[in-house]
Amino acid sequence: MKTTVVRTTLEGLVATSYAHRTKRGSSVFSAAAATSEPAAAEPQQETAAN
């Protein structure tokens, strides 16, 4: 895989807010953005009103 493919993909993720970038010195780091939605694997609890 070429470096340009990785960089272009990361730029697209940052542009759509799926990732964010931080710069430390001359290095740039990318990380996944935090989501506010619950994970799909977690069951939803329902409350029963009597």
PQR file of N, CA, C, O and H, with PARSE charges and radii, in Angstrom:
ATOM      1  N   MET A   1       0.851  -1.161   0.000 -0.4000 1.5000
ATOM      2  CA  MET A   1       0.000   0.000   0.000 -0.0000 2.0000
ATOM      3  C   MET A   1       0.903   1.232   0.000  0.5500 1.7000
ATOM      4  O   MET A   1       1.887   1.293   0.738 -0.5500 1.4000
ATOM      5  N   LYS A   2       0.566   2.192  -0.819 -0.4000 1.5000
ATOM      6  CA  LYS A   2       1.380   3.395  -0.932 -0.0000 2.0000
ATOM      7  C   LYS A   2       1.004   4.418   0.138  0.5500 1.7000
ATOM      8  O   LYS A   2      -0.134   4.461   0.603 -0.5500 1.4000
ATOM      9  H   LYS A   2      -0.233   2.142  -1.419  0.4000 1.0000
ATOM     10  N   THR A   3       1.961   5.222   0.509 -0.4000 1.5000
ATOM     11  CA  THR A   3       1.765   6.260   1.514 -0.0000 2.0000
ATOM     12  C   THR A   3       0.685   7.250   1.081  0.5500 1.7000
ATOM     13  O   THR A   3      -0.094   7.720   1.911 -0.5500 1.4000
ATOM     14  H   THR A   3       2.886   5.187   0.131  0.4000 1.0000
ATOM     15  N   THR A   4       0.635   7.566  -0.197 -0.4000 1.5000
ATOM     16  CA  THR A   4      -0.352   8.541  -0.677 -0.0000 2.0000
ATOM     17  C   THR A   4      -1.775   8.034  -0.501  0.5500 1.7000
ATOM     18  O   THR A   4      -2.686   8.828  -0.263 -0.5500 1.4000
ATOM     19  H   THR A   4       1.267   7.185  -0.872  0.4000 1.0000
ATOM     20  N   VAL A   5      -1.981   6.732  -0.614 -0.4000 1.5000
ATOM     21  CA  VAL A   5      -3.314   6.148  -0.428 -0.0000 2.0000
ATOM     22  C   VAL A   5      -3.752   6.308   1.021  0.5500 1.7000
ATOM     23  O   VAL A   5      -4.898   6.670   1.291 -0.5500 1.4000
ATOM     24  H   VAL A   5      -1.242   6.087  -0.808  0.4000 1.0000
ATOM     25  N   VAL A   6      -2.851   6.042   1.946 -0.4000 1.5000
ATOM     26  CA  VAL A   6      -3.154   6.167   3.368 -0.0000 2.0000
ATOM     27  C   VAL A   6      -3.445   7.615   3.721  0.5500 1.7000
ATOM     28  O   VAL A   6      -4.424   7.896   4.412 -0.5500 1.4000
ATOM     29  H   VAL A   6      -1.921   5.748   1.727  0.4000 1.0000
ATOM     30  N   ARG A   7      -2.618   8.534   3.260 -0.4000 1.5000
ATOM     31  CA  ARG A   7      -2.811   9.958   3.554 -0.0000 2.0000
ATOM     32  C   ARG A   7      -4.117  10.481   2.974  0.5500 1.7000
ATOM     33  O   ARG A   7      -4.833  11.228   3.640 -0.5500 1.4000
ATOM     34  H   ARG A   7      -1.823   8.306   2.699  0.4000 1.0000
ATOM     35  N   THR A   8      -4.432  10.102   1.749 -0.4000 1.5000
ATOM     36  CA  THR A   8      -5.674  10.546   1.117 -0.0000 2.0000
ATOM     37  C   THR A   8      -6.891  10.005   1.861  0.5500 1.7000
ATOM     38  O   THR A   8      -7.874  10.723   2.047 -0.5500 1.4000
ATOM     39  H   THR A   8      -3.849   9.496   1.207  0.4000 1.0000
ATOM     40  N   THR A   9      -6.830   8.756   2.282 -0.4000 1.5000
ATOM     41  CA  THR A   9      -7.923   8.146   3.039 -0.0000 2.0000
ATOM     42  C   THR A   9      -8.109   8.854   4.378  0.5500 1.7000
ATOM     43  O   THR A   9      -9.239   9.144   4.771 -0.5500 1.4000
ATOM     44  H   THR A   9      -6.032   8.174   2.131  0.4000 1.0000
ATOM     45  N   LEU A  10      -7.021   9.130   5.076 -0.4000 1.5000
ATOM     46  CA  LEU A  10      -7.105   9.846   6.350 -0.0000 2.0000
ATOM     47  C   LEU A  10      -7.667  11.252   6.164  0.5500 1.7000
ATOM     48  O   LEU A  10      -8.468  11.705   6.981 -0.5500 1.4000
ATOM     49  H   LEU A  10      -6.104   8.894   4.757  0.4000 1.0000
ATOM     50  N   GLU A  11      -7.266  11.940   5.115 -0.4000 1.5000
ATOM     51  CA  GLU A  11      -7.797  13.278   4.836 -0.0000 2.0000
ATOM     52  C   GLU A  11      -9.309  13.224   4.624  0.5500 1.7000
ATOM     53  O   GLU A  11     -10.033  14.106   5.085 -0.5500 1.4000
ATOM     54  H   GLU A  11      -6.616  11.572   4.451  0.4000 1.0000
ATOM     55  N   GLY A  12      -9.782  12.200   3.933 -0.4000 1.5000
ATOM     56  CA  GLY A  12     -11.216  12.037   3.727 -0.0000 2.0000
ATOM     57  C   GLY A  12     -11.957  11.783   5.032  0.5500 1.7000
ATOM     58  O   GLY A  12     -13.051  12.309   5.238 -0.5500 1.4000
ATOM     59  H   GLY A  12      -9.194  11.483   3.558  0.4000 1.0000
ATOM     60  N   LEU A  13     -11.370  10.982   5.913 -0.4000 1.5000
ATOM     61  CA  LEU A  13     -11.988  10.707   7.211 -0.0000 2.0000
ATOM     62  C   LEU A  13     -12.028  11.958   8.088  0.5500 1.7000
ATOM     63  O   LEU A  13     -13.004  12.188   8.801 -0.5500 1.4000
ATOM     64  H   LEU A  13     -10.481  10.555   5.746  0.4000 1.0000
ATOM     65  N   VAL A  14     -10.974  12.759   8.036 -0.4000 1.5000
ATOM     66  CA  VAL A  14     -10.952  14.007   8.800 -0.0000 2.0000
ATOM     67  C   VAL A  14     -12.000  14.971   8.243  0.5500 1.7000
ATOM     68  O   VAL A  14     -12.683  15.648   9.011 -0.5500 1.4000
ATOM     69  H   VAL A  14     -10.181  12.572   7.457  0.4000 1.0000
ATOM     70  N   ALA A  15     -12.131  15.039   6.929 -0.4000 1.5000
ATOM     71  CA  ALA A  15     -13.090  15.946   6.299 -0.0000 2.0000
ATOM     72  C   ALA A  15     -14.534  15.586   6.646  0.5500 1.7000
ATOM     73  O   ALA A  15     -15.392  16.466   6.706 -0.5500 1.4000
ATOM     74  H   ALA A  15     -11.575  14.489   6.306  0.4000 1.0000
ATOM     75  N   THR A  16     -14.807  14.307   6.872 -0.4000 1.5000
ATOM     76  CA  THR A  16     -16.167  13.876   7.197 -0.0000 2.0000
ATOM     77  C   THR A  16     -16.365  13.664   8.695  0.5500 1.7000
ATOM     78  O   THR A  16     -17.376  13.101   9.116 -0.5500 1.4000
ATOM     79  H   THR A  16     -14.110  13.592   6.823  0.4000 1.0000
ATOM     80  N   SER A  17     -15.403  14.114   9.501 -0.4000 1.5000
ATOM     81  CA  SER A  17     -15.458  14.064  10.974 -0.0000 2.0000
ATOM     82  C   SER A  17     -15.453  12.648  11.546  0.5500 1.7000
ATOM     83  O   SER A  17     -15.918  12.445  12.667 -0.5500 1.4000
ATOM     84  H   SER A  17     -14.582  14.572   9.159  0.4000 1.0000
ATOM     85  N   TYR A  18     -14.948  11.681  10.817 -0.4000 1.5000
ATOM     86  CA  TYR A  18     -14.789  10.326  11.345 -0.0000 2.0000
ATOM     87  C   TYR A  18     -13.436  10.158  12.037  0.5500 1.7000
ATOM     88  O   TYR A  18     -13.214   9.176  12.744 -0.5500 1.4000
ATOM     89  H   TYR A  18     -14.570  11.847   9.906  0.4000 1.0000
ATOM     90  N   ALA A  19     -12.534  11.123  11.830 -0.4000 1.5000
ATOM     91  CA  ALA A  19     -11.220  11.094  12.458 -0.0000 2.0000
ATOM     92  C   ALA A  19     -10.808  12.525  12.759  0.5500 1.7000
ATOM     93  O   ALA A  19     -11.371  13.469  12.204 -0.5500 1.4000
ATOM     94  H   ALA A  19     -12.715  11.921  11.255  0.4000 1.0000
ATOM     95  N   HIS A  20      -9.825  12.684  13.638 -0.4000 1.5000
ATOM     96  CA  HIS A  20      -9.280  14.005  13.892 -0.0000 2.0000
ATOM     97  C   HIS A  20      -7.758  13.926  13.905  0.5500 1.7000
ATOM     98  O   HIS A  20      -7.165  12.860  14.073 -0.5500 1.4000
ATOM     99  H   HIS A  20      -9.369  11.917  14.089  0.4000 1.0000
ATOM    100  N   ARG A  21      -7.152  15.093  13.720 -0.4000 1.5000
ATOM    101  CA  ARG A  21      -5.715  15.187  13.565 -0.0000 2.0000
ATOM    102  C   ARG A  21      -5.122  16.028  14.685  0.5500 1.7000
ATOM    103  O   ARG A  21      -5.725  17.017  15.101 -0.5500 1.4000
ATOM    104  H   ARG A  21      -7.634  15.959  13.583  0.4000 1.0000
ATOM    105  N   THR A  22      -3.973  15.656  15.168 -0.4000 1.5000
ATOM    106  CA  THR A  22      -3.223  16.476  16.113 -0.0000 2.0000
ATOM    107  C   THR A  22      -1.785  16.550  15.639  0.5500 1.7000
ATOM    108  O   THR A  22      -1.268  15.607  15.041 -0.5500 1.4000
ATOM    109  H   THR A  22      -3.483  14.853  14.830  0.4000 1.0000
ATOM    110  N   LYS A  23      -1.144  17.676  15.910 -0.4000 1.5000
ATOM    111  CA  LYS A  23       0.241  17.860  15.500 -0.0000 2.0000
ATOM    112  C   LYS A  23       1.094  18.052  16.741  0.5500 1.7000
ATOM    113  O   LYS A  23       0.785  18.879  17.598 -0.5500 1.4000
ATOM    114  H   LYS A  23      -1.564  18.443  16.395  0.4000 1.0000
ATOM    115  N   ARG A  24       2.169  17.283  16.829 -0.4000 1.5000
ATOM    116  CA  ARG A  24       3.147  17.388  17.921 -0.0000 2.0000
ATOM    117  C   ARG A  24       4.523  17.553  17.291  0.5500 1.7000
ATOM    118  O   ARG A  24       5.097  16.622  16.725 -0.5500 1.4000
ATOM    119  H   ARG A  24       2.420  16.611  16.133  0.4000 1.0000
ATOM    120  N   GLY A  25       5.017  18.756  17.413 -0.4000 1.5000
ATOM    121  CA  GLY A  25       6.299  19.035  16.767 -0.0000 2.0000
ATOM    122  C   GLY A  25       6.142  18.970  15.263  0.5500 1.7000
ATOM    123  O   GLY A  25       5.292  19.655  14.693 -0.5500 1.4000
ATOM    124  H   GLY A  25       4.550  19.512  17.872  0.4000 1.0000
ATOM    125  N   SER A  26       6.952  18.154  14.621 -0.4000 1.5000
ATOM    126  CA  SER A  26       6.855  18.017  13.165 -0.0000 2.0000
ATOM    127  C   SER A  26       6.038  16.791  12.761  0.5500 1.7000
ATOM    128  O   SER A  26       5.903  16.506  11.571 -0.5500 1.4000
ATOM    129  H   SER A  26       7.642  17.597  15.084  0.4000 1.0000
ATOM    130  N   SER A  27       5.489  16.058  13.745 -0.4000 1.5000
ATOM    131  CA  SER A  27       4.708  14.853  13.456 -0.0000 2.0000
ATOM    132  C   SER A  27       3.215  15.138  13.526  0.5500 1.7000
ATOM    133  O   SER A  27       2.765  15.949  14.336 -0.5500 1.4000
ATOM    134  H   SER A  27       5.599  16.289  14.712  0.4000 1.0000
ATOM    135  N   VAL A  28       2.452  14.464  12.670 -0.4000 1.5000
ATOM    136  CA  VAL A  28       1.000  14.590  12.655 -0.0000 2.0000
ATOM    137  C   VAL A  28       0.415  13.228  12.989  0.5500 1.7000
ATOM    138  O   VAL A  28       0.791  12.217  12.397 -0.5500 1.4000
ATOM    139  H   VAL A  28       2.817  13.805  12.013  0.4000 1.0000
ATOM    140  N   PHE A  29      -0.516  13.209  13.949 -0.4000 1.5000
ATOM    141  CA  PHE A  29      -1.156  11.973  14.383 -0.0000 2.0000
ATOM    142  C   PHE A  29      -2.638  12.036  14.049  0.5500 1.7000
ATOM    143  O   PHE A  29      -3.253  13.098  14.145 -0.5500 1.4000
ATOM    144  H   PHE A  29      -0.822  14.030  14.430  0.4000 1.0000
ATOM    145  N   SER A  30      -3.212  10.909  13.660 -0.4000 1.5000
ATOM    146  CA  SER A  30      -4.642  10.810  13.382 -0.0000 2.0000
ATOM    147  C   SER A  30      -5.250   9.773  14.306  0.5500 1.7000
ATOM    148  O   SER A  30      -4.613   8.777  14.650 -0.5500 1.4000
ATOM    149  H   SER A  30      -2.712  10.046  13.582  0.4000 1.0000
ATOM    150  N   ALA A  31      -6.501  10.020  14.707 -0.4000 1.5000
ATOM    151  CA  ALA A  31      -7.206   9.087  15.579 -0.0000 2.0000
ATOM    152  C   ALA A  31      -8.677   9.112  15.225  0.5500 1.7000
ATOM    153  O   ALA A  31      -9.185  10.098  14.690 -0.5500 1.4000
ATOM    154  H   ALA A  31      -7.019  10.828  14.427  0.4000 1.0000
ATOM    155  N   ALA A  32      -9.355   8.021  15.529 -0.4000 1.5000
ATOM    156  CA  ALA A  32     -10.790   7.941  15.278 -0.0000 2.0000
ATOM    157  C   ALA A  32     -11.513   8.943  16.164  0.5500 1.7000
ATOM    158  O   ALA A  32     -11.139   9.138  17.320 -0.5500 1.4000
ATOM    159  H   ALA A  32      -8.942   7.221  15.964  0.4000 1.0000
ATOM    160  N   ALA A  33     -12.534   9.571  15.631 -0.4000 1.5000
ATOM    161  CA  ALA A  33     -13.330  10.519  16.400 -0.0000 2.0000
ATOM    162  C   ALA A  33     -14.248   9.765  17.345  0.5500 1.7000
ATOM    163  O   ALA A  33     -14.721   8.675  17.020 -0.5500 1.4000
ATOM    164  H   ALA A  33     -12.838   9.413  14.691  0.4000 1.0000
ATOM    165  N   ALA A  34     -14.498  10.332  18.499 -0.4000 1.5000
ATOM    166  CA  ALA A  34     -15.411   9.723  19.470 -0.0000 2.0000
ATOM    167  C   ALA A  34     -16.846   9.863  18.964  0.5500 1.7000
ATOM    168  O   ALA A  34     -17.216  10.894  18.402 -0.5500 1.4000
ATOM    169  H   ALA A  34     -14.114  11.217  18.763  0.4000 1.0000
ATOM    170  N   THR A  35     -17.640   8.829  19.165 -0.4000 1.5000
ATOM    171  CA  THR A  35     -19.039   8.873  18.741 -0.0000 2.0000
ATOM    172  C   THR A  35     -19.938   9.020  19.951  0.5500 1.7000
ATOM    173  O   THR A  35     -19.602   8.556  21.041 -0.5500 1.4000
ATOM    174  H   THR A  35     -17.340   7.992  19.622  0.4000 1.0000
ATOM    175  N   SER A  36     -21.075   9.660  19.765 -0.4000 1.5000
ATOM    176  CA  SER A  36     -22.021   9.841  20.860 -0.0000 2.0000
ATOM    177  C   SER A  36     -23.142   8.810  20.804  0.5500 1.7000
ATOM    178  O   SER A  36     -23.978   8.750  21.705 -0.5500 1.4000
ATOM    179  H   SER A  36     -21.348  10.037  18.880  0.4000 1.0000
ATOM    180  N   GLU A  37     -23.162   8.000  19.749 -0.4000 1.5000
ATOM    181  CA  GLU A  37     -24.197   6.977  19.621 -0.0000 2.0000
ATOM    182  C   GLU A  37     -23.779   5.704  20.348  0.5500 1.7000
ATOM    183  O   GLU A  37     -22.596   5.363  20.350 -0.5500 1.4000
ATOM    184  H   GLU A  37     -22.483   8.048  19.017  0.4000 1.0000
ATOM    185  N   PRO A  38     -24.728   4.989  20.968 -0.5600 1.5000
ATOM    186  CA  PRO A  38     -24.366   3.729  21.617  0.2800 2.0000
ATOM    187  C   PRO A  38     -23.963   2.684  20.586  0.5500 1.7000
ATOM    188  O   PRO A  38     -24.432   2.711  19.448 -0.5500 1.4000
ATOM    189  N   ALA A  39     -23.111   1.784  20.980 -0.4000 1.5000
ATOM    190  CA  ALA A  39     -22.661   0.724  20.072 -0.0000 2.0000
ATOM    191  C   ALA A  39     -23.836  -0.177  19.700  0.5500 1.7000
ATOM    192  O   ALA A  39     -24.737  -0.394  20.511 -0.5500 1.4000
ATOM    193  H   ALA A  39     -22.730   1.763  21.905  0.4000 1.0000
ATOM    194  N   ALA A  40     -23.827  -0.694  18.490 -0.4000 1.5000
ATOM    195  CA  ALA A  40     -24.925  -1.527  17.999 -0.0000 2.0000
ATOM    196  C   ALA A  40     -25.021  -2.848  18.766  0.5500 1.7000
ATOM    197  O   ALA A  40     -26.104  -3.426  18.855 -0.5500 1.4000
ATOM    198  H   ALA A  40     -23.095  -0.518  17.832  0.4000 1.0000
ATOM    199  N   ALA A  41     -23.922  -3.327  19.313 -0.4000 1.5000
ATOM    200  CA  ALA A  41     -23.911  -4.613  20.009 -0.0000 2.0000
ATOM    201  C   ALA A  41     -24.522  -4.525  21.414  0.5500 1.7000
ATOM    202  O   ALA A  41     -24.869  -5.545  22.011 -0.5500 1.4000
ATOM    203  H   ALA A  41     -23.042  -2.858  19.241  0.4000 1.0000
ATOM    204  N   GLU A  42     -24.650  -3.297  21.936 -0.4000 1.5000
ATOM    205  CA  GLU A  42     -25.219  -3.146  23.280 -0.0000 2.0000
ATOM    206  C   GLU A  42     -26.733  -3.226  23.210  0.5500 1.7000
ATOM    207  O   GLU A  42     -27.341  -2.520  22.405 -0.5500 1.4000
ATOM    208  H   GLU A  42     -24.369  -2.469  21.451  0.4000 1.0000
ATOM    209  N   PRO A  43     -27.367  -4.066  24.031 -0.5600 1.5000
ATOM    210  CA  PRO A  43     -28.826  -4.152  24.001  0.2800 2.0000
ATOM    211  C   PRO A  43     -29.463  -2.907  24.608  0.5500 1.7000
ATOM    212  O   PRO A  43     -28.946  -2.338  25.570 -0.5500 1.4000
ATOM    213  N   GLN A  44     -30.573  -2.498  24.043 -0.4000 1.5000
ATOM    214  CA  GLN A  44     -31.329  -1.364  24.550 -0.0000 2.0000
ATOM    215  C   GLN A  44     -32.273  -1.841  25.643  0.5500 1.7000
ATOM    216  O   GLN A  44     -32.990  -2.824  25.455 -0.5500 1.4000
ATOM    217  H   GLN A  44     -30.993  -2.960  23.261  0.4000 1.0000
ATOM    218  N   GLN A  45     -32.280  -1.165  26.770 -0.4000 1.5000
ATOM    219  CA  GLN A  45     -33.164  -1.550  27.865 -0.0000 2.0000
ATOM    220  C   GLN A  45     -34.493  -0.817  27.714  0.5500 1.7000
ATOM    221  O   GLN A  45     -34.532   0.385  27.450 -0.5500 1.4000
ATOM    222  H   GLN A  45     -31.698  -0.367  26.923  0.4000 1.0000
ATOM    223  N   GLU A  46     -35.562  -1.554  27.883 -0.4000 1.5000
ATOM    224  CA  GLU A  46     -36.895  -0.977  27.821 -0.0000 2.0000
ATOM    225  C   GLU A  46     -37.493  -0.975  29.224  0.5500 1.7000
ATOM    226  O   GLU A  46     -37.278  -1.905  30.002 -0.5500 1.4000
ATOM    227  H   GLU A  46     -35.531  -2.530  28.097  0.4000 1.0000
ATOM    228  N   THR A  47     -38.237   0.064  29.535 -0.4000 1.5000
ATOM    229  CA  THR A  47     -38.896   0.113  30.839 -0.0000 2.0000
ATOM    230  C   THR A  47     -40.378  -0.161  30.639  0.5500 1.7000
ATOM    231  O   THR A  47     -40.992   0.320  29.686 -0.5500 1.4000
ATOM    232  H   THR A  47     -38.412   0.819  28.904  0.4000 1.0000
ATOM    233  N   ALA A  48     -40.935  -0.932  31.542 -0.4000 1.5000
ATOM    234  CA  ALA A  48     -42.353  -1.272  31.466 -0.0000 2.0000
ATOM    235  C   ALA A  48     -43.125  -0.398  32.462  0.5500 1.7000
ATOM    236  O   ALA A  48     -42.812  -0.396  33.652 -0.5500 1.4000
ATOM    237  H   ALA A  48     -40.436  -1.322  32.316  0.4000 1.0000
ATOM    238  N   ALA A  49     -44.105   0.325  31.993 -0.4000 1.5000
ATOM    239  CA  ALA A  49     -44.930   1.147  32.867 -0.0000 2.0000
ATOM    240  C   ALA A  49     -46.176   0.361  33.262  0.5500 1.7000
ATOM    241  O   ALA A  49     -46.875  -0.173  32.400 -0.5500 1.4000
ATOM    242  H   ALA A  49     -44.359   0.323  31.026  0.4000 1.0000
ATOM    243  N   ASN A  50     -46.452   0.291  34.552 -0.4000 1.5000
ATOM    244  CA  ASN A  50     -47.635  -0.441  35.028 -0.0000 2.0000
ATOM    245  C   ASN A  50     -48.703   0.509  35.467  0.5500 1.7000
ATOM    246  O   ASN A  50     -49.773   0.078  35.899 -0.5500 1.4000
ATOM    247  H   ASN A  50     -45.885   0.725  35.252  0.4000 1.0000
TER
END
